[in-house]
Amino acid sequence: MLVEKNVPLQPFNTFHIVAKAHALVRIHDESDVRALLADPKWAGKSKFVLGGGSNIVLTGNVKPLVLKVEVMGCRLVRETPKFFIVEAGAGENWHDFVRWTLEAGYPGLENMALIPGTVGASPVQNIGAYGVELQDRFDSLDAIDLQTGRLFTLNAAQCAFGYRDSVFKHASAPDAEAGHQALGLKHRALILRVRFALPKPWKAVLGYADIDKKMAEQGVSQPSAQQLFDWVCAIRRAKLPDPDVIGNVGSFFKNPTVTPEQCVDIIAREPKLVHYLLADGSFKLAAGWLIDACGWRGKSVGQAGVYDKQALVLVNRGSVDGSDAATGGEVMTLARAIQTSVYERFGIRLETEPDIL
């Protein structure tokens, strides 16, 4: 087991913020974690699990020991009458894995094409796009306890999926109502492998305006999984910056959810408000529209800016491999200014999506 010292993290975070890890170890399988926990020098040290770095904002050098997840491999685990159960190592690139499933004949993830990050991070964030969320295709995952070295498996219910949320984003805390400790696995678990249940027969998930537009343009009423994959890639590339060219972490803020009464109140003042009715009767508001309405599109703080094609995305206006990159401080100053102006105008508190480190 090799522990690297003072490792530059600019290549390992998609915002390309300049920072260093005081120490970093690459995890290829569970034995690497157990070796780490058996070493008295590292066993008790704080640890930070790093996948593709597509959902973090670094505000300084990282003092905890960075565990860079590089568990690889894709395979069909088994078939059932209703599903293909496929598995991928946590270090696999998400988009490459989606492409692999299609090439191997296991469709079902195509709506989530081109989402940045790794397979291991996908259940943490419960990623989703164009009508499909990870929880809709999830079977189970294997993880290892960073305190005990114990390997364990979780199903969907145990992952406690929510909107861009899961058990991996919360620390354990006393639950006064239930009279016991509420389960939380933040900084406690390292995901090794994730399994997906891909439906057969496959059916296209449609209903989004951008997809409908592609169908009309190409005269296709029943698109194939490959066509959906290609369309989603084209749509995302037109709307969102490539993090290899312009540093970013995708959507920086969550779309807020409000009650019907709140929605009516805002529409009375802002008739053009973009909103979506949810199954429970509440409404999801488009955070990008709220930010745009406050005049932030294209604005900057230092080298951190709001993307001119999509106000929900904050970008690094500096080079992706140079010292002129945006700092984490500039990114967060911009983010807080946006939150303040949206709250002052709409009474809505925007939550950030990425982890702030």
C-alpha angles and dihedrals in degrees: 000000000000119000110199119209130218094002117185109239098193091099091046100057122062093220085061092221113171110247139126136228111228086215133001134185126188115230115211098163142346092280089068090057092047091050089052093050091048091057109088090208093063107020096088097035121110112259136206121200113219124193120162094332090233096129104043137089113203112211094179143340114321113246100183116083106270115227106202105202112221102159105145141187140090126215147153106253099188145322127239127184089264106029149035106222108210128179134204133186114251092243095059116113107253097224092047089052092051089051090049092053091054094046089049092050100254107119126180106095098067095107088062095053119140096018102146123237139051134302090249092059094049097083092041090062096027087227120211145169140172097008100318127096126189091248088063090063101030124122108165144307140220119225138167126230109241091208102046105018090234116152114223141172127222130196125207096273091051091052089060094214120202136158102315086336143107143156088275092068095057133068121224112270137171113272105211095188095050093039095229144075112292110230116249128161103189109140087355104085136048113202113225106175136007127204125204131200106218112193126242126228089039120225126190116247105221137158104102118119094232091053092045089053092053090049091052093045093052098035093238120143098172108037121195122237089255091052091051090049091051093046094049090050091051093046093049093046090052093050106031133051120246104248090216088063104027116025114238144131097226116243106019097191133043119242103253123234121219138179120260088253092054091047093051090048093053093044089054087062098029110032093179094058111142108229140158129208113234128209093255093055096257123116131239114214124209104247090197090059092049091051092045091050089056090057100249101128109119095004122131144200107202107311093338114094146168111253111251093222098045123022092201090069123078115201143197107242092191126080118289093231104032142083092251091075121126115272124232088244092058091048093051094044088055092045093051092048090053091048091051095050094046091050093047092051103035106017088238123132110214116214121213118240102205125071113254111220 
